[in-house]
Amino acid sequence: MYIVLTQKKDFKSEYKDELFHLYHFPAKYLSKINSGDRFIYHQGEHKNAGSKKIRYYYGTGVIGDIYTKDDGVTYYAELKQCKQFYNNVPIKSKEGQYWEQIGVQITRQKPDWQNSIRSISSEAFMTIVNMSGGLINVTDNVDVEAIKFDLKMHIDDFYLDNNHQSLIDILSLSTQLIQAYGVMVK
């Protein structure tokens, strides 16, 4: 299943969320979220007077274990395989179509902003991810400098020593750098 999680990124939340690690939510949403769900992060609006209404999508990941610490009043979802978008994605197209409405029977003019956990279609999910300009891995600690050093050594092995086996290592290390820098490969 594909879902949207509204998570305040630009201002303080009343929940005990840990961005890209833990999502805290009330029990009323328990039926809308499951381990293994793929999610898109959504920045909701700030309700304080005088603030701009800023909404956008900014990341993705997979829901891990879900548990409670207070006998079912609120729940926590562990977040795995999280990636931040290289660019924030606006909530709708230039023509005014809300991305969350793609691939679903439209019963509302716009998404149900009142619900902080919402289902979306796989088409909507992929459209939003593809508009991000790339994905930046935020949950794995990647030593980019070590990867670059190893890559240089294997490139030298290939060119200077004519070691064709180095091509496999070059491919693997290049893939790690692509993921670390958030370059999207289609």
N, C-alpha and C positions, 0 to 999 in steps of 0.2 A: 504494500500500500504506500501511497505517496501522500505526505501531509505538509502543511505549513505550520511552523512554530513561530508565534509572535514573541520576540525577545528584544527587550529594550537594550540597545547597544550604545546609543548616544546620550542617555540619561539614566538616572538611578531607577531601579525596579523595586517594588515592594516584596518581591520574591527572592529566594536565596539561590538564584541562578549563578552558574559559573560559565561564562561565555565559552562555547565550543567544548564544554566538558560535562555540564550538568544542567538539566532543565527542571525547574520546580513548578508544580501546577496543582490546582485544586482538584479534589476527587471527582467533580462533575465532568471532567474531561477524560476520565480513565477509559471509557469505552471508545474513545477516538484515537488512542495511541497504543501501539503494540511494539514489542521488541522486534527488530528487523525492519521496521518502517523506514523508508528513505524520507528525509525532511529537507525543506528549504527554510532558511531563517528569514523572517520578515521583521523589519523595524516599523513598529507602530507609531502613531502620532503622539506628540507630547501634549498633554491636556492643560498645561499651565497657561494662564492668560498671556497673550502677547507672543506666544511662541508660534513658529511656523508649523504647519502640518506637513511633516516629512515622513513619507512612507517609501520603503524600498526593500529589495531582497539583497542579502549580502553573504550568504553562505549555505552550505549543505553538509549532510552527514547521514549517519544511520543511528537509529534508536537502539540502545543497548538494554541492559537490565532496568526494570522499573520496580521501585520499592517505596515503602512508606516508613516514616520515623515517628508518626504521631497517631497511630491506630486508624489510619485511613482518612484523616481530614485533608491532608495534602500528600502529594506523591513527588518522587524524583525519577527522572529518566536519565540514565547515563548516555552520553553522546559519544559515538565512535566514528572513525574514518572522516573526521571533520575537515572541511576545506572552506577557506574564505574565498569569496569571489574577488578576482582581480579588480573588477569595476562593480560598484553597486548597480543593481538593475531596477529601473523605475517600475512601478506597479502596473503600468499600462502602456500600450503602444502609442505612437504619435497620433494614431487615428482614434484613440480613446478606448480601445478594447482592453479590459483587464486580463492580464496573463492567466490568472487563476480560473477564468471562465473557459479557457480553451479545453475542448474535449469533454465538456459536461453539458447536460441539459440546463440551460440558463433559466433559473426560476427567480433570480434577483437581478437588479440592474448592476450591482457591484458585489464583491465578496462580502461575506458576513464578518465585518471587522470586529464585531462584539465578541466573537469566539477566537480565543488565542490559539486554538488548535483546530485546523480545518483540513479536510481532504481535498486533494487536487488530482487531476488525471496525470497519467504518465507523460502525455503530450505537453501539458502545462509545465510539469517538472523539467522536461528536457528543453523546452523553449527557454525557460528562465535560466537554466544552467548554461545553455549555449550563448545566451546574451551577456554572460558575465565577463567575457574576455579572457577567461582562464581561471584556474583553480589553484589556490595556494594552500599547501598542506599545513595545517596548524596543530595537529595532534601528534605527529611524529617529530622527534628531535632529529633533524638531518644536519650533518656536518658538511656543509656545502664546500668548504675549503678542502677538506680531506677528499671529497669526491672529485673535485677539480684536479687535485694533485695526482690521484690515481688515474684519472682520464688522460692527463698529459703523459704519464709514464706508459700507458698502453698505446697511445697514439705514436709515441716514439718507438715502442717495440714494433709496431706495424710498419712505420715508414723506414726506420733505420735498420731494423733487423729482419724485415720482410716476414714478420711473424703473423700469419693470417689468423691464427687462433685469437689474437688480441682483438679482432673485430667483435667477437662475442662480448668481451669485457667492455669494449667501447660502447656497444649498444646498450648494455645493462646500466653502465654509469651515466650515459646520456639520458636514459629514461628516468633515472633518479633525479637528475638535474632538471629535467622537464617538469617533473612533479613538484620539486622544491620551488622552482620559479613560477609555477602556475601557468605554464604554457599549455594551451589546449590543443591536443592532436586529434584531428578528425579522420 
